Amino acid sequence: MITHIVQLQFKDSISPDRVQEVCSHLVSLKDKCLHPTSQTPYIRSFRAGKQNSPEGINNGITHVFVMEFESEEDREYYLNKDPEHLSFVKGLGGVLEKVQVVDFTNGVF
């Protein structure tokens, strides 16, 4: 299982409605991204929310999305070929100040 974490900071000029629209679209990928062979959703789990840590070291990150993929192949398809994901990324032009993405396999150091 591969955990894929996407952290976003929206530009200050972006309206709250547009922020909500982007977040909702990203969350919808859980159901819209279909495996190329089975044509069924392949994102195994999806959690998301607005940053609320009291530590003050979020470095501007405001929204976090955590998804899990069964395999490296599924993650690679999502990142490089899935038309729903690629369309989402293409539509992000001009709304983000910062994006940070980290992936990990549990227990592998």
Gaussian input, Z-matrix of N, CA and C with variables (Angstrom, degrees):
# hf/3-21g

backbone

0 1
 N
 C     1     B1
 C     2     B2     1     A1
 N     3     B3     2     A2     1     D1
 C     4     B4     3     A3     2     D2
 C     5     B5     4     A4     3     D3
 N     6     B6     5     A5     4     D4
 C     7     B7     6     A6     5     D5
 C     8     B8     7     A7     6     D6
 N     9     B9     8     A8     7     D7
 C    10    B10     9     A9     8     D8
 C    11    B11    10    A10     9     D9
 N    12    B12    11    A11    10    D10
 C    13    B13    12    A12    11    D11
 C    14    B14    13    A13    12    D12
 N    15    B15    14    A14    13    D13
 C    16    B16    15    A15    14    D14
 C    17    B17    16    A16    15    D15
 N    18    B18    17    A17    16    D16
 C    19    B19    18    A18    17    D17
 C    20    B20    19    A19    18    D18
 N    21    B21    20    A20    19    D19
 C    22    B22    21    A21    20    D20
 C    23    B23    22    A22    21    D21
 N    24    B24    23    A23    22    D22
 C    25    B25    24    A24    23    D23
 C    26    B26    25    A25    24    D24
 N    27    B27    26    A26    25    D25
 C    28    B28    27    A27    26    D26
 C    29    B29    28    A28    27    D27
 N    30    B30    29    A29    28    D28
 C    31    B31    30    A30    29    D29
 C    32    B32    31    A31    30    D30
 N    33    B33    32    A32    31    D31
 C    34    B34    33    A33    32    D32
 C    35    B35    34    A34    33    D33
 N    36    B36    35    A35    34    D34
 C    37    B37    36    A36    35    D35
 C    38    B38    37    A37    36    D36
 N    39    B39    38    A38    37    D37
 C    40    B40    39    A39    38    D38
 C    41    B41    40    A40    39    D39
 N    42    B42    41    A41    40    D40
 C    43    B43    42    A42    41    D41
 C    44    B44    43    A43    42    D42
 N    45    B45    44    A44    43    D43
 C    46    B46    45    A45    44    D44
 C    47    B47    46    A46    45    D45
 N    48    B48    47    A47    46    D46
 C    49    B49    48    A48    47    D47
 C    50    B50    49    A49    48    D48
 N    51    B51    50    A50    49    D49
 C    52    B52    51    A51    50    D50
 C    53    B53    52    A52    51    D51
 N    54    B54    53    A53    52    D52
 C    55    B55    54    A54    53    D53
 C    56    B56    55    A55    54    D54
 N    57    B57    56    A56    55    D55
 C    58    B58    57    A57    56    D56
 C    59    B59    58    A58    57    D57
 N    60    B60    59    A59    58    D58
 C    61    B61    60    A60    59    D59
 C    62    B62    61    A61    60    D60
 N    63    B63    62    A62    61    D61
 C    64    B64    63    A63    62    D62
 C    65    B65    64    A64    63    D63
 N    66    B66    65    A65    64    D64
 C    67    B67    66    A66    65    D65
 C    68    B68    67    A67    66    D66
 N    69    B69    68    A68    67    D67
 C    70    B70    69    A69    68    D68
 C    71    B71    70    A70    69    D69
 N    72    B72    71    A71    70    D70
 C    73    B73    72    A72    71    D71
 C    74    B74    73    A73    72    D72
 N    75    B75    74    A74    73    D73
 C    76    B76    75    A75    74    D74
 C    77    B77    76    A76    75    D75
 N    78    B78    77    A77    76    D76
 C    79    B79    78    A78    77    D77
 C    80    B80    79    A79    78    D78
 N    81    B81    80    A80    79    D79
 C    82    B82    81    A81    80    D80
 C    83    B83    82    A82    81    D81
 N    84    B84    83    A83    82    D82
 C    85    B85    84    A84    83    D83
 C    86    B86    85    A85    84    D84
 N    87    B87    86    A86    85    D85
 C    88    B88    87    A87    86    D86
 C    89    B89    88    A88    87    D87
 N    90    B90    89    A89    88    D88
 C    91    B91    90    A90    89    D89
 C    92    B92    91    A91    90    D90
 N    93    B93    92    A92    91    D91
 C    94    B94    93    A93    92    D92
 C    95    B95    94    A94    93    D93
 N    96    B96    95    A95    94    D94
 C    97    B97    96    A96    95    D95
 C    98    B98    97    A97    96    D96
 N    99    B99    98    A98    97    D97
 C   100   B100    99    A99    98    D98
 C   101   B101   100   A100    99    D99
 N   102   B102   101   A101   100   D100
 C   103   B103   102   A102   101   D101
 C   104   B104   103   A103   102   D102
 N   105   B105   104   A104   103   D103
 C   106   B106   105   A105   104   D104
 C   107   B107   106   A106   105   D105
 N   108   B108   107   A107   106   D106
 C   109   B109   108   A108   107   D107
 C   110   B110   109   A109   108   D108
 N   111   B111   110   A110   109   D109
 C   112   B112   111   A111   110   D110
 C   113   B113   112   A112   111   D111
 N   114   B114   113   A113   112   D112
 C   115   B115   114   A114   113   D113
 C   116   B116   115   A115   114   D114
 N   117   B117   116   A116   115   D115
 C   118   B118   117   A117   116   D116
 C   119   B119   118   A118   117   D117
 N   120   B120   119   A119   118   D118
 C   121   B121   120   A120   119   D119
 C   122   B122   121   A121   120   D120
 N   123   B123   122   A122   121   D121
 C   124   B124   123   A123   122   D122
 C   125   B125   124   A124   123   D123
 N   126   B126   125   A125   124   D124
 C   127   B127   126   A126   125   D125
 C   128   B128   127   A127   126   D126
 N   129   B129   128   A128   127   D127
 C   130   B130   129   A129   128   D128
 C   131   B131   130   A130   129   D129
 N   132   B132   131   A131   130   D130
 C   133   B133   132   A132   131   D131
 C   134   B134   133   A133   132   D132
 N   135   B135   134   A134   133   D133
 C   136   B136   135   A135   134   D134
 C   137   B137   136   A136   135   D135
 N   138   B138   137   A137   136   D136
 C   139   B139   138   A138   137   D137
 C   140   B140   139   A139   138   D138
 N   141   B141   140   A140   139   D139
 C   142   B142   141   A141   140   D140
 C   143   B143   142   A142   141   D141
 N   144   B144   143   A143   142   D142
 C   145   B145   144   A144   143   D143
 C   146   B146   145   A145   144   D144
 N   147   B147   146   A146   145   D145
 C   148   B148   147   A147   146   D146
 C   149   B149   148   A148   147   D147
 N   150   B150   149   A149   148   D148
 C   151   B151   150   A150   149   D149
 C   152   B152   151   A151   150   D150
 N   153   B153   152   A152   151   D151
 C   154   B154   153   A153   152   D152
 C   155   B155   154   A154   153   D153
 N   156   B156   155   A155   154   D154
 C   157   B157   156   A156   155   D155
 C   158   B158   157   A157   156   D156
 N   159   B159   158   A158   157   D157
 C   160   B160   159   A159   158   D158
 C   161   B161   160   A160   159   D159
 N   162   B162   161   A161   160   D160
 C   163   B163   162   A162   161   D161
 C   164   B164   163   A163   162   D162
 N   165   B165   164   A164   163   D163
 C   166   B166   165   A165   164   D164
 C   167   B167   166   A166   165   D165
 N   168   B168   167   A167   166   D166
 C   169   B169   168   A168   167   D167
 C   170   B170   169   A169   168   D168
 N   171   B171   170   A170   169   D169
 C   172   B172   171   A171   170   D170
 C   173   B173   172   A172   171   D171
 N   174   B174   173   A173   172   D172
 C   175   B175   174   A174   173   D173
 C   176   B176   175   A175   174   D174
 N   177   B177   176   A176   175   D175
 C   178   B178   177   A177   176   D176
 C   179   B179   178   A178   177   D177
 N   180   B180   179   A179   178   D178
 C   181   B181   180   A180   179   D179
 C   182   B182   181   A181   180   D180
 N   183   B183   182   A182   181   D181
 C   184   B184   183   A183   182   D182
 C   185   B185   184   A184   183   D183
 N   186   B186   185   A185   184   D184
 C   187   B187   186   A186   185   D185
 C   188   B188   187   A187   186   D186
 N   189   B189   188   A188   187   D187
 C   190   B190   189   A189   188   D188
 C   191   B191   190   A190   189   D189
 N   192   B192   191   A191   190   D190
 C   193   B193   192   A192   191   D191
 C   194   B194   193   A193   192   D192
 N   195   B195   194   A194   193   D193
 C   196   B196   195   A195   194   D194
 C   197   B197   196   A196   195   D195
 N   198   B198   197   A197   196   D196
 C   199   B199   198   A198   197   D197
 C   200   B200   199   A199   198   D198
 N   201   B201   200   A200   199   D199
 C   202   B202   201   A201   200   D200
 C   203   B203   202   A202   201   D201
 N   204   B204   203   A203   202   D202
 C   205   B205   204   A204   203   D203
 C   206   B206   205   A205   204   D204
 N   207   B207   206   A206   205   D205
 C   208   B208   207   A207   206   D206
 C   209   B209   208   A208   207   D207
 N   210   B210   209   A209   208   D208
 C   211   B211   210   A210   209   D209
 C   212   B212   211   A211   210   D210
 N   213   B213   212   A212   211   D211
 C   214   B214   213   A213   212   D212
 C   215   B215   214   A214   213   D213
 N   216   B216   215   A215   214   D214
 C   217   B217   216   A216   215   D215
 C   218   B218   217   A217   216   D216
 N   219   B219   218   A218   217   D217
 C   220   B220   219   A219   218   D218
 C   221   B221   220   A220   219   D219
 N   222   B222   221   A221   220   D220
 C   223   B223   222   A222   221   D221
 C   224   B224   223   A223   222   D222
 N   225   B225   224   A224   223   D223
 C   226   B226   225   A225   224   D224
 C   227   B227   226   A226   225   D225
 N   228   B228   227   A227   226   D226
 C   229   B229   228   A228   227   D227
 C   230   B230   229   A229   228   D228
 N   231   B231   230   A230   229   D229
 C   232   B232   231   A231   230   D230
 C   233   B233   232   A232   231   D231
 N   234   B234   233   A233   232   D232
 C   235   B235   234   A234   233   D233
 C   236   B236   235   A235   234   D234
 N   237   B237   236   A236   235   D235
 C   238   B238   237   A237   236   D236
 C   239   B239   238   A238   237   D237
 N   240   B240   239   A239   238   D238
 C   241   B241   240   A240   239   D239
 C   242   B242   241   A241   240   D240
 N   243   B243   242   A242   241   D241
 C   244   B244   243   A243   242   D242
 C   245   B245   244   A244   243   D243
 N   246   B246   245   A245   244   D244
 C   247   B247   246   A246   245   D245
 C   248   B248   247   A247   246   D246
 N   249   B249   248   A248   247   D247
 C   250   B250   249   A249   248   D248
 C   251   B251   250   A250   249   D249
 N   252   B252   251   A251   250   D250
 C   253   B253   252   A252   251   D251
 C   254   B254   253   A253   252   D252
 N   255   B255   254   A254   253   D253
 C   256   B256   255   A255   254   D254
 C   257   B257   256   A256   255   D255
 N   258   B258   257   A257   256   D256
 C   259   B259   258   A258   257   D257
 C   260   B260   259   A259   258   D258
 N   261   B261   260   A260   259   D259
 C   262   B262   261   A261   260   D260
 C   263   B263   262   A262   261   D261
 N   264   B264   263   A263   262   D262
 C   265   B265   264   A264   263   D263
 C   266   B266   265   A265   264   D264
 N   267   B267   266   A266   265   D265
 C   268   B268   267   A267   266   D266
 C   269   B269   268   A268   267   D267
 N   270   B270   269   A269   268   D268
 C   271   B271   270   A270   269   D269
 C   272   B272   271   A271   270   D270
 N   273   B273   272   A272   271   D271
 C   274   B274   273   A273   272   D272
 C   275   B275   274   A274   273   D273
 N   276   B276   275   A275   274   D274
 C   277   B277   276   A276   275   D275
 C   278   B278   277   A277   276   D276
 N   279   B279   278   A278   277   D277
 C   280   B280   279   A279   278   D278
 C   281   B281   280   A280   279   D279
 N   282   B282   281   A281   280   D280
 C   283   B283   282   A282   281   D281
 C   284   B284   283   A283   282   D282
 N   285   B285   284   A284   283   D283
 C   286   B286   285   A285   284   D284
 C   287   B287   286   A286   285   D285
 N   288   B288   287   A287   286   D286
 C   289   B289   288   A288   287   D287
 C   290   B290   289   A289   288   D288
 N   291   B291   290   A290   289   D289
 C   292   B292   291   A291   290   D290
 C   293   B293   292   A292   291   D291
 N   294   B294   293   A293   292   D292
 C   295   B295   294   A294   293   D293
 C   296   B296   295   A295   294   D294
 N   297   B297   296   A296   295   D295
 C   298   B298   297   A297   296   D296
 C   299   B299   298   A298   297   D297
 N   300   B300   299   A299   298   D298
 C   301   B301   300   A300   299   D299
 C   302   B302   301   A301   300   D300
 N   303   B303   302   A302   301   D301
 C   304   B304   303   A303   302   D302
 C   305   B305   304   A304   303   D303
 N   306   B306   305   A305   304   D304
 C   307   B307   306   A306   305   D305
 C   308   B308   307   A307   306   D306
 N   309   B309   308   A308   307   D307
 C   310   B310   309   A309   308   D308
 C   311   B311   310   A310   309   D309
 N   312   B312   311   A311   310   D310
 C   313   B313   312   A312   311   D311
 C   314   B314   313   A313   312   D312
 N   315   B315   314   A314   313   D313
 C   316   B316   315   A315   314   D314
 C   317   B317   316   A316   315   D315
 N   318   B318   317   A317   316   D316
 C   319   B319   318   A318   317   D317
 C   320   B320   319   A319   318   D318
 N   321   B321   320   A320   319   D319
 C   322   B322   321   A321   320   D320
 C   323   B323   322   A322   321   D321
 N   324   B324   323   A323   322   D322
 C   325   B325   324   A324   323   D323
 C   326   B326   325   A325   324   D324

   B1=1.4536
   B2=1.5262
   B3=1.3105
   B4=1.4627
   B5=1.5232
   B6=1.3147
   B7=1.4595
   B8=1.5198
   B9=1.3222
   B10=1.4631
   B11=1.5300
   B12=1.3351
   B13=1.4614
   B14=1.5230
   B15=1.3249
   B16=1.4626
   B17=1.5226
   B18=1.3370
   B19=1.4612
   B20=1.5199
   B21=1.3315
   B22=1.4595
   B23=1.5169
   B24=1.3258
   B25=1.4557
   B26=1.5197
   B27=1.3165
   B28=1.4528
   B29=1.5220
   B30=1.3174
   B31=1.4641
   B32=1.5251
   B33=1.3159
   B34=1.4704
   B35=1.5208
   B36=1.3128
   B37=1.4607
   B38=1.5302
   B39=1.3100
   B40=1.4618
   B41=1.5260
   B42=1.3151
   B43=1.4685
   B44=1.5317
   B45=1.3248
   B46=1.4700
   B47=1.5344
   B48=1.3253
   B49=1.4678
   B50=1.5207
   B51=1.3247
   B52=1.4633
   B53=1.5302
   B54=1.3253
   B55=1.4666
   B56=1.5277
   B57=1.3254
   B58=1.4657
   B59=1.5177
   B60=1.3202
   B61=1.4703
   B62=1.5346
   B63=1.3278
   B64=1.4662
   B65=1.5260
   B66=1.3234
   B67=1.4694
   B68=1.5276
   B69=1.3099
   B70=1.4614
   B71=1.5217
   B72=1.3195
   B73=1.4658
   B74=1.5261
   B75=1.3261
   B76=1.4658
   B77=1.5293
   B78=1.3174
   B79=1.4655
   B80=1.5373
   B81=1.3140
   B82=1.4673
   B83=1.5294
   B84=1.3263
   B85=1.4628
   B86=1.5271
   B87=1.3212
   B88=1.4739
   B89=1.5245
   B90=1.3165
   B91=1.4587
   B92=1.5265
   B93=1.3176
   B94=1.4694
   B95=1.5302
   B96=1.3178
   B97=1.4686
   B98=1.5328
   B99=1.3216
   B100=1.4567
   B101=1.5184
   B102=1.3257
   B103=1.4605
   B104=1.5330
   B105=1.3390
   B106=1.4632
   B107=1.5274
   B108=1.3164
   B109=1.4667
   B110=1.5260
   B111=1.3284
   B112=1.4749
   B113=1.5196
   B114=1.3313
   B115=1.4717
   B116=1.5298
   B117=1.3340
   B118=1.4565
   B119=1.5280
   B120=1.3380
   B121=1.4646
   B122=1.5285
   B123=1.3268
   B124=1.4657
   B125=1.5191
   B126=1.3181
   B127=1.4613
   B128=1.5256
   B129=1.3338
   B130=1.4703
   B131=1.5248
   B132=1.3122
   B133=1.4701
   B134=1.5179
   B135=1.3218
   B136=1.4610
   B137=1.5219
   B138=1.3223
   B139=1.4648
   B140=1.5230
   B141=1.3099
   B142=1.4592
   B143=1.5225
   B144=1.3257
   B145=1.4506
   B146=1.5087
   B147=1.3187
   B148=1.4558
   B149=1.5303
   B150=1.2956
   B151=1.4555
   B152=1.5246
   B153=1.3366
   B154=1.4652
   B155=1.5232
   B156=1.3269
   B157=1.4600
   B158=1.5286
   B159=1.3284
   B160=1.4557
   B161=1.5333
   B162=1.3401
   B163=1.4621
   B164=1.5212
   B165=1.3310
   B166=1.4600
   B167=1.5120
   B168=1.3111
   B169=1.4679
   B170=1.5334
   B171=1.3346
   B172=1.4638
   B173=1.5279
   B174=1.3333
   B175=1.4682
   B176=1.5237
   B177=1.3167
   B178=1.4613
   B179=1.5140
   B180=1.3229
   B181=1.4630
   B182=1.5299
   B183=1.3465
   B184=1.4606
   B185=1.5238
   B186=1.3398
   B187=1.4633
   B188=1.5253
   B189=1.3392
   B190=1.4646
   B191=1.5311
   B192=1.3338
   B193=1.4610
   B194=1.5279
   B195=1.3231
   B196=1.4626
   B197=1.5218
   B198=1.3193
   B199=1.4561
   B200=1.5134
   B201=1.3150
   B202=1.4557
   B203=1.5238
   B204=1.3278
   B205=1.4595
   B206=1.5171
   B207=1.3049
   B208=1.4627
   B209=1.5247
   B210=1.3389
   B211=1.4626
   B212=1.5259
   B213=1.3233
   B214=1.4673
   B215=1.5166
   B216=1.3293
   B217=1.4595
   B218=1.5318
   B219=1.3331
   B220=1.4666
   B221=1.5245
   B222=1.3251
   B223=1.4727
   B224=1.5155
   B225=1.3114
   B226=1.4654
   B227=1.5251
   B228=1.3259
   B229=1.4617
   B230=1.5316
   B231=1.3183
   B232=1.4650
   B233=1.5204
   B234=1.3145
   B235=1.4606
   B236=1.5201
   B237=1.3040
   B238=1.4582
   B239=1.5167
   B240=1.3423
   B241=1.4596
   B242=1.5207
   B243=1.3106
   B244=1.4593
   B245=1.5341
   B246=1.3291
   B247=1.4708
   B248=1.5242
   B249=1.3217
   B250=1.4669
   B251=1.5294
   B252=1.3267
   B253=1.4634
   B254=1.5262
   B255=1.3220
   B256=1.4685
   B257=1.5251
   B258=1.3208
   B259=1.4604
   B260=1.5248
   B261=1.3317
   B262=1.4653
   B263=1.5239
   B264=1.3242
   B265=1.4627
   B266=1.5319
   B267=1.3072
   B268=1.4640
   B269=1.5335
   B270=1.3269
   B271=1.4572
   B272=1.5183
   B273=1.3260
   B274=1.4634
   B275=1.5210
   B276=1.2956
   B277=1.4567
   B278=1.5206
   B279=1.3277
   B280=1.4498
   B281=1.5187
   B282=1.3205
   B283=1.4656
   B284=1.5227
   B285=1.3285
   B286=1.4657
   B287=1.5201
   B288=1.3090
   B289=1.4603
   B290=1.5217
   B291=1.3380
   B292=1.4624
   B293=1.5170
   B294=1.3337
   B295=1.4595
   B296=1.5090
   B297=1.2979
   B298=1.4663
   B299=1.5113
   B300=1.3357
   B301=1.4625
   B302=1.5199
   B303=1.3322
   B304=1.4579
   B305=1.5261
   B306=1.3135
   B307=1.4563
   B308=1.5091
   B309=1.3294
   B310=1.4649
   B311=1.5149
   B312=1.3196
   B313=1.4505
   B314=1.5187
   B315=1.3056
   B316=1.4454
   B317=1.5378
   B318=1.3173
   B319=1.4644
   B320=1.5129
   B321=1.3293
   B322=1.4627
   B323=1.5208
   B324=1.3516
   B325=1.4722
   B326=1.5107
   A1=108.43
   A2=116.53
   A3=122.37
   A4=108.60
   A5=116.02
   A6=122.34
   A7=108.20
   A8=116.02
   A9=124.17
   A10=106.89
   A11=117.01
   A12=121.74
   A13=109.40
   A14=115.51
   A15=122.28
   A16=107.23
   A17=115.91
   A18=121.49
   A19=108.21
   A20=116.03
   A21=121.08
   A22=112.18
   A23=114.11
   A24=122.44
   A25=105.91
   A26=116.71
   A27=121.41
   A28=110.07
   A29=116.50
   A30=120.63
   A31=108.95
   A32=115.87
   A33=121.10
   A34=112.13
   A35=117.49
   A36=121.58
   A37=113.74
   A38=117.83
   A39=121.47
   A40=109.76
   A41=116.23
   A42=120.78
   A43=111.12
   A44=116.90
   A45=120.21
   A46=112.63
   A47=116.85
   A48=119.49
   A49=111.60
   A50=116.81
   A51=120.42
   A52=110.43
   A53=117.15
   A54=121.09
   A55=109.09
   A56=117.07
   A57=121.19
   A58=111.16
   A59=116.28
   A60=120.98
   A61=110.98
   A62=116.84
   A63=121.04
   A64=110.28
   A65=116.90
   A66=120.63
   A67=110.92
   A68=117.17
   A69=120.76
   A70=111.17
   A71=115.91
   A72=119.64
   A73=110.44
   A74=117.02
   A75=119.90
   A76=110.72
   A77=117.74
   A78=121.29
   A79=110.27
   A80=117.63
   A81=120.94
   A82=112.79
   A83=117.14
   A84=119.77
   A85=111.89
   A86=117.46
   A87=120.70
   A88=110.73
   A89=117.17
   A90=121.45
   A91=113.43
   A92=116.96
   A93=120.51
   A94=113.97
   A95=117.09
   A96=120.23
   A97=108.30
   A98=115.32
   A99=121.23
   A100=110.83
   A101=114.65
   A102=121.00
   A103=108.75
   A104=118.09
   A105=120.06
   A106=114.45
   A107=117.65
   A108=120.78
   A109=112.25
   A110=116.28
   A111=120.26
   A112=113.45
   A113=117.15
   A114=122.83
   A115=112.29
   A116=115.99
   A117=121.87
   A118=108.27
   A119=118.05
   A120=119.95
   A121=110.80
   A122=116.19
   A123=120.30
   A124=113.75
   A125=118.69
   A126=120.40
   A127=105.30
   A128=116.55
   A129=121.92
   A130=113.26
   A131=117.28
   A132=119.94
   A133=107.86
   A134=115.08
   A135=120.66
   A136=107.97
   A137=115.50
   A138=122.01
   A139=107.60
   A140=116.99
   A141=119.77
   A142=109.97
   A143=115.19
   A144=119.82
   A145=111.86
   A146=113.48
   A147=121.20
   A148=108.67
   A149=116.13
   A150=123.79
   A151=109.49
   A152=117.30
   A153=119.54
   A154=112.38
   A155=117.13
   A156=120.05
   A157=110.41
   A158=117.82
   A159=120.74
   A160=113.05
   A161=117.72
   A162=120.49
   A163=114.00
   A164=117.66
   A165=120.79
   A166=114.66
   A167=118.27
   A168=120.30
   A169=111.38
   A170=116.39
   A171=120.67
   A172=112.76
   A173=117.20
   A174=122.12
   A175=113.29
   A176=116.58
   A177=121.70
   A178=114.89
   A179=118.14
   A180=121.14
   A181=108.40
   A182=116.49
   A183=120.32
   A184=114.01
   A185=117.80
   A186=121.22
   A187=109.65
   A188=115.74
   A189=120.88
   A190=109.25
   A191=114.97
   A192=122.77
   A193=107.52
   A194=116.53
   A195=121.15
   A196=107.77
   A197=115.64
   A198=119.71
   A199=109.92
   A200=115.43
   A201=120.44
   A202=109.76
   A203=113.84
   A204=122.21
   A205=108.51
   A206=116.34
   A207=122.42
   A208=112.05
   A209=116.82
   A210=119.96
   A211=111.13
   A212=114.78
   A213=120.03
   A214=110.61
   A215=116.81
   A216=120.55
   A217=111.44
   A218=116.53
   A219=119.68
   A220=111.09
   A221=116.05
   A222=118.91
   A223=110.66
   A224=117.75
   A225=121.58
   A226=111.17
   A227=117.05
   A228=120.15
   A229=109.56
   A230=117.01
   A231=122.12
   A232=111.18
   A233=116.40
   A234=120.90
   A235=113.56
   A236=118.02
   A237=120.79
   A238=116.73
   A239=118.30
   A240=119.26
   A241=115.25
   A242=118.55
   A243=119.50
   A244=109.90
   A245=117.78
   A246=119.30
   A247=113.64
   A248=118.39
   A249=120.65
   A250=110.52
   A251=117.09
   A252=120.91
   A253=110.76
   A254=116.92
   A255=120.16
   A256=111.05
   A257=117.68
   A258=121.25
   A259=111.00
   A260=116.52
   A261=120.64
   A262=110.42
   A263=117.26
   A264=122.06
   A265=110.31
   A266=116.60
   A267=120.76
   A268=111.66
   A269=116.70
   A270=121.12
   A271=115.44
   A272=117.62
   A273=121.28
   A274=113.79
   A275=117.66
   A276=121.28
   A277=113.57
   A278=115.46
   A279=121.88
   A280=117.36
   A281=119.04
   A282=118.71
   A283=113.82
   A284=117.15
   A285=119.48
   A286=112.65
   A287=114.46
   A288=122.23
   A289=109.90
   A290=115.33
   A291=120.84
   A292=109.43
   A293=114.86
   A294=122.08
   A295=107.24
   A296=115.95
   A297=120.93
   A298=107.07
   A299=116.50
   A300=121.56
   A301=107.89
   A302=116.23
   A303=121.90
   A304=107.54
   A305=114.69
   A306=121.95
   A307=108.81
   A308=115.77
   A309=118.25
   A310=109.91
   A311=114.11
   A312=122.33
   A313=106.17
   A314=118.12
   A315=122.91
   A316=111.32
   A317=115.71
   A318=122.01
   A319=115.85
   A320=117.47
   A321=120.36
   A322=107.91
   A323=115.73
   A324=121.45
   A325=110.41
   D1=133.41
   D2=178.15
   D3=-113.83
   D4=127.26
   D5=176.61
   D6=-95.32
   D7=128.06
   D8=-176.86
   D9=-117.68
   D10=118.16
   D11=-176.43
   D12=-115.99
   D13=123.98
   D14=179.27
   D15=-114.59
   D16=125.71
   D17=-179.64
   D18=-120.23
   D19=131.19
   D20=-174.63
   D21=-123.98
   D22=146.84
   D23=166.86
   D24=-126.62
   D25=119.51
   D26=179.34
   D27=-83.14
   D28=150.72
   D29=175.15
   D30=-63.85
   D31=146.22
   D32=-179.43
   D33=-59.44
   D34=-27.85
   D35=-176.80
   D36=-78.81
   D37=-6.65
   D38=-177.45
   D39=-82.27
   D40=131.52
   D41=-177.69
   D42=-69.53
   D43=152.53
   D44=176.04
   D45=-56.52
   D46=-34.65
   D47=178.11
   D48=-64.65
   D49=-40.68
   D50=179.17
   D51=-68.56
   D52=-38.93
   D53=176.34
   D54=-59.13
   D55=-46.80
   D56=179.44
   D57=-62.08
   D58=-39.65
   D59=179.30
   D60=-62.10
   D61=-45.74
   D62=179.10
   D63=-63.42
   D64=-45.51
   D65=-179.64
   D66=-62.25
   D67=-44.52
   D68=179.89
   D69=-63.39
   D70=-39.92
   D71=178.65
   D72=-63.49
   D73=-44.18
   D74=179.44
   D75=-62.91
   D76=-43.46
   D77=178.67
   D78=-62.06
   D79=-35.58
   D80=-177.89
   D81=-66.44
   D82=-18.02
   D83=179.60
   D84=-61.64
   D85=-25.55
   D86=178.20
   D87=-53.79
   D88=-38.97
   D89=-178.94
   D90=-97.11
   D91=-24.71
   D92=-176.16
   D93=-84.95
   D94=-28.03
   D95=-178.79
   D96=-79.08
   D97=115.46
   D98=-176.05
   D99=-112.77
   D100=139.64
   D101=178.63
   D102=-61.47
   D103=135.92
   D104=-174.95
   D105=-63.61
   D106=-24.44
   D107=-179.50
   D108=-94.53
   D109=-51.40
   D110=-175.03
   D111=-85.13
   D112=-18.26
   D113=-175.80
   D114=58.14
   D115=33.09
   D116=175.00
   D117=-120.16
   D118=156.53
   D119=178.45
   D120=-57.91
   D121=138.66
   D122=-176.79
   D123=-120.47
   D124=-3.06
   D125=172.57
   D126=-77.58
   D127=113.87
   D128=-170.78
   D129=-69.96
   D130=-38.16
   D131=176.72
   D132=-149.79
   D133=156.66
   D134=-177.60
   D135=-149.49
   D136=124.47
   D137=174.82
   D138=-131.13
   D139=148.29
   D140=-178.36
   D141=-157.82
   D142=156.91
   D143=175.94
   D144=179.32
   D145=175.93
   D146=179.45
   D147=-88.33
   D148=137.71
   D149=179.77
   D150=-54.77
   D151=132.18
   D152=177.66
   D153=-141.40
   D154=24.27
   D155=179.81
   D156=-69.02
   D157=133.52
   D158=177.97
   D159=-82.04
   D160=-2.16
   D161=-174.81
   D162=-71.97
   D163=-22.59
   D164=177.86
   D165=75.04
   D166=22.07
   D167=179.89
   D168=-122.15
   D169=33.79
   D170=179.63
   D171=-82.30
   D172=-4.11
   D173=175.68
   D174=51.46
   D175=39.04
   D176=176.37
   D177=88.93
   D178=-12.50
   D179=179.60
   D180=-64.78
   D181=130.87
   D182=-176.66
   D183=-117.44
   D184=-23.33
   D185=-175.51
   D186=-135.92
   D187=138.72
   D188=-176.01
   D189=-129.20
   D190=137.21
   D191=-179.80
   D192=-129.83
   D193=125.99
   D194=-177.18
   D195=-123.58
   D196=122.07
   D197=177.90
   D198=-130.57
   D199=157.04
   D200=179.40
   D201=-122.92
   D202=138.77
   D203=176.52
   D204=-116.78
   D205=144.44
   D206=-178.95
   D207=-66.14
   D208=-32.37
   D209=-173.05
   D210=-149.71
   D211=165.37
   D212=174.47
   D213=-62.27
   D214=-35.28
   D215=179.28
   D216=-62.51
   D217=-41.92
   D218=177.71
   D219=-64.38
   D220=-42.48
   D221=178.37
   D222=-63.05
   D223=-43.83
   D224=-179.74
   D225=-62.77
   D226=-40.47
   D227=176.67
   D228=-61.78
   D229=-46.39
   D230=179.06
   D231=-56.85
   D232=-48.30
   D233=-175.61
   D234=-70.57
   D235=-37.35
   D236=-167.91
   D237=-114.43
   D238=-15.67
   D239=-174.01
   D240=-133.59
   D241=-25.43
   D242=-174.45
   D243=-62.19
   D244=118.34
   D245=-176.23
   D246=-63.35
   D247=-32.62
   D248=178.88
   D249=-66.71
   D250=-45.59
   D251=179.41
   D252=-66.05
   D253=-44.96
   D254=-178.80
   D255=-63.19
   D256=-37.64
   D257=176.93
   D258=-65.89
   D259=-40.65
   D260=177.24
   D261=-59.80
   D262=-49.43
   D263=-178.36
   D264=-60.61
   D265=-42.66
   D266=-179.88
   D267=-60.97
   D268=-33.13
   D269=-178.79
   D270=-80.91
   D271=2.87
   D272=-177.98
   D273=-85.42
   D274=-4.33
   D275=-174.61
   D276=-46.69
   D277=122.51
   D278=172.26
   D279=81.06
   D280=2.25
   D281=-177.56
   D282=-101.63
   D283=-18.37
   D284=-173.14
   D285=-106.88
   D286=137.10
   D287=172.73
   D288=-86.13
   D289=-40.16
   D290=-175.67
   D291=-149.91
   D292=141.89
   D293=173.00
   D294=-131.66
   D295=134.39
   D296=174.94
   D297=-132.61
   D298=130.39
   D299=-179.92
   D300=-127.40
   D301=130.29
   D302=174.25
   D303=-133.77
   D304=142.37
   D305=176.15
   D306=-124.61
   D307=152.84
   D308=173.81
   D309=-155.19
   D310=157.12
   D311=171.07
   D312=-106.71
   D313=123.52
   D314=-174.81
   D315=-54.44
   D316=128.13
   D317=176.79
   D318=83.45
   D319=-4.38
   D320=178.91
   D321=-97.68
   D322=116.29
   D323=-176.83
   D324=-117.21

